[in-house]
Amino acid sequence: MKTTWGLFLLALASAAAPAHTPAAGLDIPPDATSGIYRNELGKRLRPLNDLDGERDAPAVAEALRLGERNLAWLAHLNAHRGERPALSFTSPSNTTGVPITSPKRYSDVSVERDLSAFKAAADASFLNVILGSASFPNEIPLAEAEYLALGYKLDRVYQTAARWKLMQPYLWQLAARERDDIRGFYFLERESDLSSKLQNFASLDAEKQGALRGHLENLCFNNARYSKAQCRSRFETSLSQNQLVDFFAAARPSGEQRFSRLYNLNVRRDDLQWQGSNAHLSFVDPGTQTVRDFLKVNIEDEWQRPDLTTGAWNLLIDFAGQSGLSPFVTFVPGATPNVNGLGGNRITMDANAPLSEYDVQWTIRHEFGHVLGFPDCYVEFYDEPAQEMVNYQIDTTDLMCSRQGKMNTRLYEALRQTYEGTAR
């Protein structure tokens, strides 16, 4: 889902690196599906000697093994369902986000904890199949809803284990990514009467003091000039001199800049035309009606605003684009979906993923956002002292932040302000 860049992206540690840049070449969103993780595990691990199975923590190795068996059983069941609808662990109803207020922290320790909790609570008939090595039964030995719920829970543990394993070669680079943690800016911008609270800091209760201090030091750390120790020292000096308002004013530009690169529309296409209540973008004809329908139905269904006070607005794609200039879609077996840069024109999708899958349909809607120039609005970094990965999504209801998200007013207004009046 993120835009494609080099495998080993040394610019990761640079303060100038855009916030949508993939984590050290691991171009996988935090809420990726298991199909993506299976593809990436197969592609990336064989050449990396430091990622063989012997080096996995025992719980990670077990979670990967059981997760693969879980997915294999699902495929086996679907192959024997005849005319019945295929089973799936993913659906709009169980898609979850990672809100900025509750970041996900994960490591081999969390995998062990979650796997143990799963095995302790799971139905015995489900565990007998997953923990065993015999051939899979053709029918589910428990209620279908219960099977899907258990399969989903185990699948989530598998995803965490896979992500942790895949991150291992890049932890030193991911630690540098903490500079892009924009929670300080995000929460301080939403703090009511901030100036008054900073001027009267000593009168605040200990909890509020601790929260504001953490946000201010985080905001300071967004500036590549300062280490965490220096930010703590600068905070203490400003506090002692009753200059926290000035501290905030000096630190804010760096946080705002990082937030903007992560969240705002900073790219403008020359070929998008805004015509009254519609916007138009030419698209290279994919050559088959099935793919035409897949693109047109999903993109136009998502990128619309039917509820505006000024009337409905729609973004329409026209299959009249020129190859090499207009957006086009290509299908590559095992590919992690991506676009070749913000405002790019090549959308790459996984040829092995059926177009009827909910996740595939959501993905093309999201990837089209990159074609329009919107970056991914989630953050991930390695917390070295805690030895944990941390990630969160700025807005779980936003299409560009989360698999749970949709097209919203924020995206529409960014497009309107950029393109309104561009019709020629």
MORA-V762028 format. One record per run of one state. SS is the DSSP state (~ for helix, > for strand, _ for the rest). FROM is the first residue (numbers start at 1). LEN is the number of residues. If there is no record, write none. Layout:
ss=SS from=FROM len=LEN
ss=SS from=FROM len=LEN
This chain:
ss=_ from=1 len=9
ss=~ from=10 len=4
ss=_ from=14 len=9
ss=> from=23 len=1
ss=_ from=24 len=2
ss=> from=26 len=1
ss=_ from=27 len=7
ss=~ from=34 len=11
ss=_ from=45 len=4
ss=~ from=49 len=3
ss=_ from=52 len=1
ss=~ from=53 len=3
ss=_ from=56 len=2
ss=~ from=58 len=22
ss=_ from=80 len=12
ss=~ from=92 len=3
ss=_ from=95 len=4
ss=> from=99 len=1
ss=_ from=100 len=4
ss=> from=104 len=3
ss=_ from=107 len=1
ss=~ from=108 len=14
ss=_ from=122 len=2
ss=~ from=124 len=8
ss=_ from=132 len=12
ss=~ from=144 len=37
ss=_ from=181 len=2
ss=~ from=183 len=7
ss=_ from=190 len=4
ss=~ from=194 len=6
ss=_ from=200 len=1
ss=~ from=201 len=3
ss=_ from=204 len=2
ss=~ from=206 len=16
ss=_ from=222 len=6
ss=~ from=228 len=13
ss=_ from=241 len=3
ss=~ from=244 len=20
ss=_ from=264 len=8
ss=> from=272 len=4
ss=_ from=276 len=2
ss=> from=278 len=6
ss=_ from=284 len=5
ss=~ from=289 len=14
ss=_ from=303 len=1
ss=> from=304 len=2
ss=_ from=306 len=7
ss=> from=313 len=6
ss=_ from=319 len=8
ss=> from=327 len=6
ss=_ from=333 len=5
ss=> from=338 len=2
ss=_ from=340 len=6
ss=> from=346 len=5
ss=_ from=351 len=7
ss=~ from=358 len=15
ss=_ from=373 len=5
ss=> from=378 len=6
ss=_ from=384 len=4
ss=> from=388 len=6
ss=_ from=394 len=4
ss=> from=398 len=1
ss=_ from=399 len=7
ss=> from=406 len=1
ss=_ from=407 len=2
ss=~ from=409 len=11
ss=_ from=420 len=5
